Amino acid sequence: MSFKHVRSFVIGGLMGVVAGMLLVPRIDPDTRKRFLNKGEEVIEKASEIVTETKI
């Protein structure tokens, strides 16, 4: 799999997460914080993988 495919996959996933967050009708603040924290972890891990793939 090329870097372009990995990048497209990551961007698509992030867009899905953002769409999901926007479309959730009502969400309590604790759940929102957990989603945001997990999203940050996923972005960080994806960045590490992409960086490793480049090398």
URURQUI-V478419 format. One record per backbone hydrogen bond with DSSP energy under -1.0 kcal/mol. NH is the residue of the N-H (numbers start at 1). CO is the residue of the C=O. If there is no record, write none. Layout:
# URURQUI-V478419
nh=NH co=CO
nh=NH co=CO
This chain:
# URURQUI-V478419
nh=6 co=2
nh=7 co=3
nh=8 co=4
nh=9 co=5
nh=10 co=6
nh=11 co=7
nh=12 co=8
nh=13 co=9
nh=14 co=10
nh=15 co=11
nh=16 co=12
nh=17 co=13
nh=18 co=14
nh=19 co=15
nh=20 co=16
nh=21 co=17
nh=22 co=18
nh=23 co=19
nh=24 co=20
nh=32 co=28
nh=33 co=29
nh=34 co=30
nh=35 co=31
nh=36 co=32
nh=37 co=33
nh=38 co=34
nh=39 co=35
nh=40 co=36
nh=41 co=37
nh=42 co=38
nh=43 co=39
nh=44 co=40
nh=45 co=41
nh=46 co=42
nh=47 co=43
nh=48 co=44
nh=49 co=45
nh=50 co=46
nh=51 co=47
nh=52 co=48
nh=53 co=49
nh=54 co=50
nh=55 co=51
